């Protein structure tokens, strides 16, 4: 049981960090970013190129991954989503734009990196062994980094001026604008921050699971699962949803492995029942 809990916490920390970026973008702009998983993959490939190919330190590769995705996310918001949100009266327009962006990024990454699974050398070697828990040191390190980043993100949103402005936008966009919050500026900052989180997680996990150009879609589905569990647009809900999904996956892979690969069949069935009871998720209210 201790091993299952340890694996669940490790997975949950990664998943929560992925979901945070997606739910932040949704809270600020009411945009479902279907390309979030592709941003994760792009971050993994940036780290693979810098750390695995150019042999620069992993920290440098991780920083480059975050910065690259932040710039990409900011440009994406300014030149793609902002004009569509401003001109279109249909919410479906942003959804179609996000889906098109996801397909475009899939095609670009397939063209650049091919279909092969790409991996990099371990950040740190060795395995932690106790009577009841066995965990590689690199997984422990990645889990700790993810938890520290979640804590730093929450502190940033709670106490910094941009964080307070973005929280105000999430609560009431019109009221925030009337109070002098520069909506376009902080929407771009929020989109860039959400993309940066996805890129950093991709950079962290490329050293453990590797990366390939076809996993963007499944990662996006997991991110949407976490957001639905916690409540769309609720940052605390995204964290809770990430840890819940991580624990469910860990338990499912342990308990149900003798029945074949039905873990996600069970998870989806439970999610359907849960959403029929609580359609707005655990914390279904705007976060602020």
GURODREN-540460 format. One record per residue (C-alpha): residue number from 1; x, y negated, z negated. Coordinates in steps of 0.001 Angstrom, whole numbers, plus 500000, padded with zeros to 6 digits. Example, Ala and Ser with C-alpha at 12.3 -4.5 7.8 and 13.67 -1.06 7.14 Angstrom:
<rec><nr>1</nr><x>512300</x><y>504500</y><z>492200</z></rec>
<rec><nr>2</nr><x>513670</x><y>501060</y><z>492860</z></rec>
This chain:
<rec><nr>1</nr><x>500000</x><y>500000</y><z>500000</z></rec>
<rec><nr>2</nr><x>502825</x><y>497578</y><z>499187</z></rec>
<rec><nr>3</nr><x>504291</x><y>498175</y><z>502648</z></rec>
<rec><nr>4</nr><x>500928</x><y>497417</y><z>504273</z></rec>
<rec><nr>5</nr><x>500596</x><y>494178</y><z>502283</z></rec>
<rec><nr>6</nr><x>504160</x><y>493115</y><z>503138</z></rec>
<rec><nr>7</nr><x>503548</x><y>493746</y><z>506858</z></rec>
<rec><nr>8</nr><x>500227</x><y>491898</y><z>506660</z></rec>
<rec><nr>9</nr><x>501810</x><y>488847</y><z>505041</z></rec>
<rec><nr>10</nr><x>504568</x><y>488800</y><z>507644</z></rec>
<rec><nr>11</nr><x>502069</x><y>489012</y><z>510523</z></rec>
<rec><nr>12</nr><x>499738</x><y>486534</y><z>508841</z></rec>
<rec><nr>13</nr><x>502428</x><y>483867</y><z>508543</z></rec>
<rec><nr>14</nr><x>503174</x><y>484088</y><z>512281</z></rec>
<rec><nr>15</nr><x>499501</x><y>484157</y><z>513247</z></rec>
<rec><nr>16</nr><x>498641</x><y>481218</y><z>510990</z></rec>
<rec><nr>17</nr><x>501341</x><y>479114</y><z>512620</z></rec>
<rec><nr>18</nr><x>499980</x><y>479979</y><z>516075</z></rec>
<rec><nr>19</nr><x>496395</x><y>479175</y><z>515049</z></rec>
<rec><nr>20</nr><x>497376</x><y>475857</y><z>513455</z></rec>
<rec><nr>21</nr><x>498396</x><y>474375</y><z>516788</z></rec>
<rec><nr>22</nr><x>495223</x><y>475543</y><z>518522</z></rec>
<rec><nr>23</nr><x>492853</x><y>474312</y><z>515829</z></rec>
<rec><nr>24</nr><x>494642</x><y>470948</y><z>515565</z></rec>
<rec><nr>25</nr><x>494106</x><y>470298</y><z>519281</z></rec>
<rec><nr>26</nr><x>490463</x><y>471339</y><z>518995</z></rec>
<rec><nr>27</nr><x>489868</x><y>469157</y><z>515924</z></rec>
<rec><nr>28</nr><x>491320</x><y>466051</y><z>517560</z></rec>
<rec><nr>29</nr><x>490016</x><y>466378</y><z>521115</z></rec>
<rec><nr>30</nr><x>487281</x><y>469018</y><z>521020</z></rec>
<rec><nr>31</nr><x>489312</x><y>470894</y><z>523631</z></rec>
<rec><nr>32</nr><x>489689</x><y>474676</y><z>523669</z></rec>
<rec><nr>33</nr><x>493252</x><y>475032</y><z>524904</z></rec>
<rec><nr>34</nr><x>493215</x><y>478344</y><z>526760</z></rec>
<rec><nr>35</nr><x>496883</x><y>477769</y><z>527616</z></rec>
<rec><nr>36</nr><x>497989</x><y>477984</y><z>523970</z></rec>
<rec><nr>37</nr><x>499277</x><y>481537</y><z>524372</z></rec>
<rec><nr>38</nr><x>501218</x><y>480519</y><z>527473</z></rec>
<rec><nr>39</nr><x>502858</x><y>477742</y><z>525441</z></rec>
<rec><nr>40</nr><x>503930</x><y>480388</y><z>522943</z></rec>
<rec><nr>41</nr><x>505443</x><y>482435</y><z>525782</z></rec>
<rec><nr>42</nr><x>507188</x><y>479381</y><z>527221</z></rec>
<rec><nr>43</nr><x>508743</x><y>478694</y><z>523819</z></rec>
<rec><nr>44</nr><x>509973</x><y>482271</y><z>523724</z></rec>
<rec><nr>45</nr><x>511584</x><y>481939</y><z>527138</z></rec>
<rec><nr>46</nr><x>513290</x><y>478667</y><z>526166</z></rec>
<rec><nr>47</nr><x>514819</x><y>480389</y><z>523134</z></rec>
<rec><nr>48</nr><x>515726</x><y>483411</y><z>525258</z></rec>
<rec><nr>49</nr><x>517537</x><y>481190</y><z>527766</z></rec>
<rec><nr>50</nr><x>519442</x><y>479091</y><z>525239</z></rec>
<rec><nr>51</nr><x>520191</x><y>481743</y><z>522600</z></rec>
<rec><nr>52</nr><x>520249</x><y>484910</y><z>524689</z></rec>
<rec><nr>53</nr><x>521776</x><y>483618</y><z>527920</z></rec>
<rec><nr>54</nr><x>523764</x><y>480481</y><z>527037</z></rec>
<rec><nr>55</nr><x>524861</x><y>481976</y><z>523661</z></rec>
<rec><nr>56</nr><x>524181</x><y>478793</y><z>521710</z></rec>
<rec><nr>57</nr><x>523193</x><y>479084</y><z>518020</z></rec>
<rec><nr>58</nr><x>519663</x><y>480292</y><z>517296</z></rec>
<rec><nr>59</nr><x>518819</x><y>477119</y><z>515352</z></rec>
<rec><nr>60</nr><x>519699</x><y>475027</y><z>518400</z></rec>
<rec><nr>61</nr><x>517549</x><y>477252</y><z>520605</z></rec>
<rec><nr>62</nr><x>514624</x><y>477001</y><z>518182</z></rec>
<rec><nr>63</nr><x>514868</x><y>473206</y><z>518030</z></rec>
<rec><nr>64</nr><x>515057</x><y>473019</y><z>521827</z></rec>
<rec><nr>65</nr><x>511988</x><y>475244</y><z>522063</z></rec>
<rec><nr>66</nr><x>509992</x><y>472981</y><z>519749</z></rec>
<rec><nr>67</nr><x>511124</x><y>469769</y><z>521438</z></rec>
<rec><nr>68</nr><x>510509</x><y>471139</y><z>524944</z></rec>
<rec><nr>69</nr><x>506975</x><y>472234</y><z>524089</z></rec>
<rec><nr>70</nr><x>506247</x><y>468974</y><z>522246</z></rec>
<rec><nr>71</nr><x>507225</x><y>466980</y><z>525338</z></rec>
<rec><nr>72</nr><x>505282</x><y>469342</y><z>527570</z></rec>
<rec><nr>73</nr><x>502209</x><y>469110</y><z>525340</z></rec>
<rec><nr>74</nr><x>502355</x><y>465314</y><z>525187</z></rec>
<rec><nr>75</nr><x>502615</x><y>465023</y><z>528974</z></rec>
<rec><nr>76</nr><x>499846</x><y>467586</y><z>529394</z></rec>
<rec><nr>77</nr><x>497516</x><y>465547</y><z>527185</z></rec>
<rec><nr>78</nr><x>498360</x><y>462225</y><z>528817</z></rec>
<rec><nr>79</nr><x>498225</x><y>463194</y><z>532478</z></rec>
<rec><nr>80</nr><x>495766</x><y>466101</y><z>532492</z></rec>
<rec><nr>81</nr><x>493361</x><y>466205</y><z>529573</z></rec>
<rec><nr>82</nr><x>493042</x><y>462479</y><z>528826</z></rec>
<rec><nr>83</nr><x>491815</x><y>461507</y><z>532320</z></rec>
<rec><nr>84</nr><x>489375</x><y>464433</y><z>532363</z></rec>
<rec><nr>85</nr><x>488008</x><y>463624</y><z>528880</z></rec>
<rec><nr>86</nr><x>487663</x><y>459956</y><z>529855</z></rec>
<rec><nr>87</nr><x>485924</x><y>460500</y><z>533202</z></rec>
<rec><nr>88</nr><x>483942</x><y>463690</y><z>532768</z></rec>
<rec><nr>89</nr><x>480721</x><y>463965</y><z>530781</z></rec>
<rec><nr>90</nr><x>480785</x><y>467767</y><z>530743</z></rec>
<rec><nr>91</nr><x>482768</x><y>469667</y><z>528116</z></rec>
<rec><nr>92</nr><x>483200</x><y>472520</y><z>530603</z></rec>
<rec><nr>93</nr><x>485642</x><y>470349</y><z>532573</z></rec>
<rec><nr>94</nr><x>488318</x><y>470511</y><z>529867</z></rec>
<rec><nr>95</nr><x>487777</x><y>474253</y><z>529473</z></rec>
<rec><nr>96</nr><x>488274</x><y>474815</y><z>533197</z></rec>
<rec><nr>97</nr><x>491342</x><y>472580</y><z>533164</z></rec>
<rec><nr>98</nr><x>492831</x><y>474528</y><z>530243</z></rec>
<rec><nr>99</nr><x>492123</x><y>477853</y><z>531968</z></rec>
<rec><nr>100</nr><x>493705</x><y>476585</y><z>535205</z></rec>
<rec><nr>101</nr><x>496762</x><y>475431</y><z>533247</z></rec>
<rec><nr>102</nr><x>497051</x><y>478879</y><z>531658</z></rec>
<rec><nr>103</nr><x>496966</x><y>480612</y><z>535054</z></rec>
<rec><nr>104</nr><x>499467</x><y>478110</y><z>536454</z></rec>
<rec><nr>105</nr><x>501916</x><y>478673</y><z>533587</z></rec>
<rec><nr>106</nr><x>501540</x><y>482445</y><z>533927</z></rec>
<rec><nr>107</nr><x>502432</x><y>482205</y><z>537609</z></rec>
<rec><nr>108</nr><x>505406</x><y>479901</y><z>537003</z></rec>
<rec><nr>109</nr><x>506871</x><y>482080</y><z>534245</z></rec>
<rec><nr>110</nr><x>506338</x><y>485235</y><z>536303</z></rec>
<rec><nr>111</nr><x>508173</x><y>483568</y><z>539186</z></rec>
<rec><nr>112</nr><x>511057</x><y>482393</y><z>537010</z></rec>
<rec><nr>113</nr><x>511513</x><y>485355</y><z>534665</z></rec>
<rec><nr>114</nr><x>509762</x><y>488293</y><z>536310</z></rec>
<rec><nr>115</nr><x>507766</x><y>490993</y><z>534554</z></rec>
<rec><nr>116</nr><x>510560</x><y>492512</y><z>532453</z></rec>
<rec><nr>117</nr><x>510499</x><y>492314</y><z>528682</z></rec>
<rec><nr>118</nr><x>513180</x><y>489880</y><z>527532</z></rec>
<rec><nr>119</nr><x>514871</x><y>490088</y><z>524177</z></rec>
<rec><nr>120</nr><x>517718</x><y>488438</y><z>522306</z></rec>
<rec><nr>121</nr><x>520231</x><y>489620</y><z>519677</z></rec>
<rec><nr>122</nr><x>518948</x><y>489855</y><z>516113</z></rec>
<rec><nr>123</nr><x>519224</x><y>486685</y><z>514064</z></rec>
<rec><nr>124</nr><x>520436</x><y>488686</y><z>511104</z></rec>
<rec><nr>125</nr><x>521066</x><y>492415</y><z>510762</z></rec>
<rec><nr>126</nr><x>520305</x><y>494759</y><z>507931</z></rec>
<rec><nr>127</nr><x>517217</x><y>496109</y><z>506179</z></rec>
<rec><nr>128</nr><x>515767</x><y>495389</y><z>502757</z></rec>
<rec><nr>129</nr><x>514927</x><y>498694</y><z>501086</z></rec>
<rec><nr>130</nr><x>513102</x><y>499197</y><z>497802</z></rec>
<rec><nr>131</nr><x>511099</x><y>502058</y><z>496361</z></rec>
<rec><nr>132</nr><x>507901</x><y>500971</y><z>498153</z></rec>
<rec><nr>133</nr><x>508803</x><y>498361</y><z>500794</z></rec>
<rec><nr>134</nr><x>511124</x><y>498494</y><z>503793</z></rec>
<rec><nr>135</nr><x>511547</x><y>495300</y><z>505803</z></rec>
<rec><nr>136</nr><x>514317</x><y>494204</y><z>508189</z></rec>
<rec><nr>137</nr><x>516039</x><y>491030</y><z>507030</z></rec>
<rec><nr>138</nr><x>515250</x><y>489250</y><z>510295</z></rec>
<rec><nr>139</nr><x>511503</x><y>489745</y><z>509692</z></rec>
<rec><nr>140</nr><x>511858</x><y>488410</y><z>506162</z></rec>
<rec><nr>141</nr><x>513733</x><y>485367</y><z>507478</z></rec>
<rec><nr>142</nr><x>511162</x><y>484691</y><z>510191</z></rec>
<rec><nr>143</nr><x>508310</x><y>485064</y><z>507699</z></rec>
<rec><nr>144</nr><x>509945</x><y>482641</y><z>505253</z></rec>
<rec><nr>145</nr><x>510585</x><y>480091</y><z>508027</z></rec>
<rec><nr>146</nr><x>506957</x><y>480368</y><z>509152</z></rec>
<rec><nr>147</nr><x>505642</x><y>479815</y><z>505608</z></rec>
<rec><nr>148</nr><x>507951</x><y>476815</y><z>505112</z></rec>
<rec><nr>149</nr><x>506739</x><y>475344</y><z>508399</z></rec>
<rec><nr>150</nr><x>503097</x><y>475793</y><z>507369</z></rec>
<rec><nr>151</nr><x>503824</x><y>474009</y><z>504087</z></rec>
<rec><nr>152</nr><x>505691</x><y>471210</y><z>505894</z></rec>
<rec><nr>153</nr><x>502816</x><y>470819</y><z>508354</z></rec>
<rec><nr>154</nr><x>500259</x><y>470531</y><z>505550</z></rec>
<rec><nr>155</nr><x>502393</x><y>467946</y><z>503725</z></rec>
<rec><nr>156</nr><x>502837</x><y>465994</y><z>506964</z></rec>
<rec><nr>157</nr><x>499095</x><y>465958</y><z>507617</z></rec>
<rec><nr>158</nr><x>498304</x><y>465014</y><z>504028</z></rec>
<rec><nr>159</nr><x>500822</x><y>462271</y><z>503295</z></rec>
<rec><nr>160</nr><x>502236</x><y>460787</y><z>506514</z></rec>
<rec><nr>161</nr><x>500624</x><y>457915</y><z>508418</z></rec>
<rec><nr>162</nr><x>500226</x><y>459936</y><z>511667</z></rec>
<rec><nr>163</nr><x>498808</x><y>462832</y><z>509630</z></rec>
<rec><nr>164</nr><x>496214</x><y>460615</y><z>507944</z></rec>
<rec><nr>165</nr><x>495292</x><y>459092</y><z>511306</z></rec>
<rec><nr>166</nr><x>494814</x><y>462538</y><z>512851</z></rec>
<rec><nr>167</nr><x>492703</x><y>463650</y><z>509894</z></rec>
<rec><nr>168</nr><x>490521</x><y>460585</y><z>510367</z></rec>
<rec><nr>169</nr><x>490103</x><y>461444</y><z>514057</z></rec>
<rec><nr>170</nr><x>489131</x><y>464992</y><z>513147</z></rec>
<rec><nr>171</nr><x>486466</x><y>463738</y><z>510743</z></rec>
<rec><nr>172</nr><x>484904</x><y>461028</y><z>512917</z></rec>
<rec><nr>173</nr><x>486488</x><y>459875</y><z>516158</z></rec>
<rec><nr>174</nr><x>484307</x><y>456770</y><z>516592</z></rec>
<rec><nr>175</nr><x>484676</x><y>455616</y><z>512984</z></rec>
<rec><nr>176</nr><x>488458</x><y>456097</y><z>513150</z></rec>
<rec><nr>177</nr><x>488607</x><y>453990</y><z>516312</z></rec>
<rec><nr>178</nr><x>486569</x><y>451245</y><z>514645</z></rec>
<rec><nr>179</nr><x>489007</x><y>451293</y><z>511720</z></rec>
<rec><nr>180</nr><x>491913</x><y>450595</y><z>514064</z></rec>
<rec><nr>181</nr><x>493269</x><y>454093</y><z>514692</z></rec>
<rec><nr>182</nr><x>494818</x><y>454251</y><z>518166</z></rec>
<rec><nr>183</nr><x>492884</x><y>457242</y><z>519448</z></rec>
<rec><nr>184</nr><x>494910</x><y>457923</y><z>522583</z></rec>
<rec><nr>185</nr><x>498260</x><y>457672</y><z>520801</z></rec>
<rec><nr>186</nr><x>497343</x><y>460060</y><z>518011</z></rec>
<rec><nr>187</nr><x>495544</x><y>462443</y><z>520333</z></rec>
<rec><nr>188</nr><x>498785</x><y>462746</y><z>522284</z></rec>
<rec><nr>189</nr><x>500800</x><y>463199</y><z>519075</z></rec>
<rec><nr>190</nr><x>498382</x><y>465889</y><z>517906</z></rec>
<rec><nr>191</nr><x>498494</x><y>467739</y><z>521224</z></rec>
<rec><nr>192</nr><x>502303</x><y>467558</y><z>521225</z></rec>
<rec><nr>193</nr><x>502436</x><y>468822</y><z>517637</z></rec>
<rec><nr>194</nr><x>500102</x><y>471719</y><z>518434</z></rec>
<rec><nr>195</nr><x>502204</x><y>472697</y><z>521455</z></rec>
<rec><nr>196</nr><x>505389</x><y>472399</y><z>519393</z></rec>
<rec><nr>197</nr><x>504040</x><y>474841</y><z>516797</z></rec>
<rec><nr>198</nr><x>503226</x><y>477357</y><z>519524</z></rec>
<rec><nr>199</nr><x>506703</x><y>476956</y><z>521017</z></rec>
<rec><nr>200</nr><x>508456</x><y>477406</y><z>517678</z></rec>
<rec><nr>201</nr><x>506524</x><y>480599</y><z>516901</z></rec>
<rec><nr>202</nr><x>507399</x><y>481936</y><z>520347</z></rec>
<rec><nr>203</nr><x>511036</x><y>481116</y><z>519667</z></rec>
<rec><nr>204</nr><x>510944</x><y>482859</y><z>516290</z></rec>
<rec><nr>205</nr><x>509314</x><y>486043</y><z>517496</z></rec>
<rec><nr>206</nr><x>511391</x><y>486503</y><z>520646</z></rec>
<rec><nr>207</nr><x>514166</x><y>487777</y><z>518372</z></rec>
<rec><nr>208</nr><x>511881</x><y>490491</y><z>516976</z></rec>
<rec><nr>209</nr><x>509261</x><y>491507</y><z>519541</z></rec>
<rec><nr>210</nr><x>510803</x><y>490047</y><z>522711</z></rec>
<rec><nr>211</nr><x>508791</x><y>488148</y><z>525293</z></rec>
<rec><nr>212</nr><x>507377</x><y>488736</y><z>528752</z></rec>
<rec><nr>213</nr><x>505297</x><y>486679</y><z>531143</z></rec>
<rec><nr>214</nr><x>502122</x><y>488722</y><z>530637</z></rec>
<rec><nr>215</nr><x>501447</x><y>488266</y><z>526911</z></rec>
<rec><nr>216</nr><x>500070</x><y>484716</y><z>527005</z></rec>
<rec><nr>217</nr><x>496464</x><y>485840</y><z>527397</z></rec>
<rec><nr>218</nr><x>496498</x><y>488338</y><z>524469</z></rec>
<rec><nr>219</nr><x>498186</x><y>485743</y><z>522234</z></rec>
<rec><nr>220</nr><x>495482</x><y>483189</y><z>523104</z></rec>
<rec><nr>221</nr><x>492785</x><y>485749</y><z>522254</z></rec>
<rec><nr>222</nr><x>494383</x><y>486355</y><z>518844</z></rec>
<rec><nr>223</nr><x>494571</x><y>482601</y><z>518256</z></rec>
<rec><nr>224</nr><x>490867</x><y>482203</y><z>519077</z></rec>
<rec><nr>225</nr><x>490068</x><y>485099</y><z>516738</z></rec>
<rec><nr>226</nr><x>491831</x><y>483331</y><z>513882</z></rec>
<rec><nr>227</nr><x>490116</x><y>480028</y><z>514615</z></rec>
<rec><nr>228</nr><x>486688</x><y>481699</y><z>514700</z></rec>
<rec><nr>229</nr><x>487339</x><y>483481</y><z>511412</z></rec>
<rec><nr>230</nr><x>488393</x><y>480308</y><z>509611</z></rec>
<rec><nr>231</nr><x>486159</x><y>477807</y><z>511398</z></rec>
<rec><nr>232</nr><x>486835</x><y>475812</y><z>514562</z></rec>
<rec><nr>233</nr><x>488744</x><y>472609</y><z>513872</z></rec>
<rec><nr>234</nr><x>489475</x><y>473489</y><z>510230</z></rec>
<rec><nr>235</nr><x>493211</x><y>473561</y><z>509556</z></rec>
<rec><nr>236</nr><x>492865</x><y>475393</y><z>506252</z></rec>
<rec><nr>237</nr><x>490574</x><y>477852</y><z>508019</z></rec>
<rec><nr>238</nr><x>493234</x><y>478512</y><z>510664</z></rec>
<rec><nr>239</nr><x>495717</x><y>479462</y><z>507949</z></rec>
<rec><nr>240</nr><x>493174</x><y>481705</y><z>506224</z></rec>
<rec><nr>241</nr><x>492172</x><y>483256</y><z>509560</z></rec>
<rec><nr>242</nr><x>495805</x><y>483964</y><z>510401</z></rec>
<rec><nr>243</nr><x>496477</x><y>485811</y><z>507164</z></rec>
<rec><nr>244</nr><x>493150</x><y>487666</y><z>507351</z></rec>
<rec><nr>245</nr><x>493865</x><y>488847</y><z>510904</z></rec>
<rec><nr>246</nr><x>497423</x><y>489794</y><z>509961</z></rec>
<rec><nr>247</nr><x>496202</x><y>491850</y><z>507010</z></rec>
<rec><nr>248</nr><x>493422</x><y>493487</y><z>509053</z></rec>
<rec><nr>249</nr><x>495921</x><y>494411</y><z>511780</z></rec>
<rec><nr>250</nr><x>498390</x><y>495813</y><z>509264</z></rec>
<rec><nr>251</nr><x>495718</x><y>497890</y><z>507509</z></rec>
<rec><nr>252</nr><x>494217</x><y>499020</y><z>510821</z></rec>
<rec><nr>253</nr><x>497536</x><y>500120</y><z>512300</z></rec>
<rec><nr>254</nr><x>498242</x><y>502119</y><z>509140</z></rec>
<rec><nr>255</nr><x>494836</x><y>503643</y><z>508412</z></rec>
<rec><nr>256</nr><x>493524</x><y>504136</y><z>511961</z></rec>
<rec><nr>257</nr><x>496709</x><y>505248</y><z>513728</z></rec>
<rec><nr>258</nr><x>495655</x><y>508912</y><z>513642</z></rec>
<rec><nr>259</nr><x>492516</x><y>508000</y><z>515624</z></rec>
<rec><nr>260</nr><x>494411</x><y>506337</y><z>518452</z></rec>
<rec><nr>261</nr><x>494664</x><y>502690</y><z>519399</z></rec>
<rec><nr>262</nr><x>491274</x><y>501547</y><z>518087</z></rec>
<rec><nr>263</nr><x>492465</x><y>498898</y><z>515616</z></rec>
<rec><nr>264</nr><x>491254</x><y>495961</y><z>517680</z></rec>
<rec><nr>265</nr><x>488019</x><y>497737</y><z>518550</z></rec>
<rec><nr>266</nr><x>487268</x><y>497832</y><z>514817</z></rec>
<rec><nr>267</nr><x>488468</x><y>494234</y><z>514305</z></rec>
<rec><nr>268</nr><x>486223</x><y>492931</y><z>517108</z></rec>
<rec><nr>269</nr><x>483253</x><y>494873</y><z>515747</z></rec>
<rec><nr>270</nr><x>483801</x><y>493415</y><z>512261</z></rec>
<rec><nr>271</nr><x>484202</x><y>489934</y><z>513763</z></rec>
<rec><nr>272</nr><x>480881</x><y>490260</y><z>515592</z></rec>
<rec><nr>273</nr><x>479142</x><y>491191</y><z>512334</z></rec>
<rec><nr>274</nr><x>480918</x><y>488380</y><z>510454</z></rec>
<rec><nr>275</nr><x>479996</x><y>485707</y><z>513023</z></rec>
<rec><nr>276</nr><x>476373</x><y>486837</y><z>513041</z></rec>
<rec><nr>277</nr><x>476337</x><y>486096</y><z>509303</z></rec>
<rec><nr>278</nr><x>478588</x><y>482998</y><z>509293</z></rec>
<rec><nr>279</nr><x>478611</x><y>481552</y><z>512830</z></rec>
<rec><nr>280</nr><x>480747</x><y>478584</y><z>511733</z></rec>
<rec><nr>281</nr><x>483434</x><y>480700</y><z>510093</z></rec>
<rec><nr>282</nr><x>484648</x><y>480721</y><z>506512</z></rec>
<rec><nr>283</nr><x>485139</x><y>476973</y><z>506233</z></rec>
<rec><nr>284</nr><x>482994</x><y>475752</y><z>509136</z></rec>
<rec><nr>285</nr><x>483325</x><y>472019</y><z>508608</z></rec>
<rec><nr>286</nr><x>485662</x><y>469345</y><z>510023</z></rec>
<rec><nr>287</nr><x>488963</x><y>469185</y><z>508175</z></rec>
<rec><nr>288</nr><x>490040</x><y>465851</y><z>506786</z></rec>
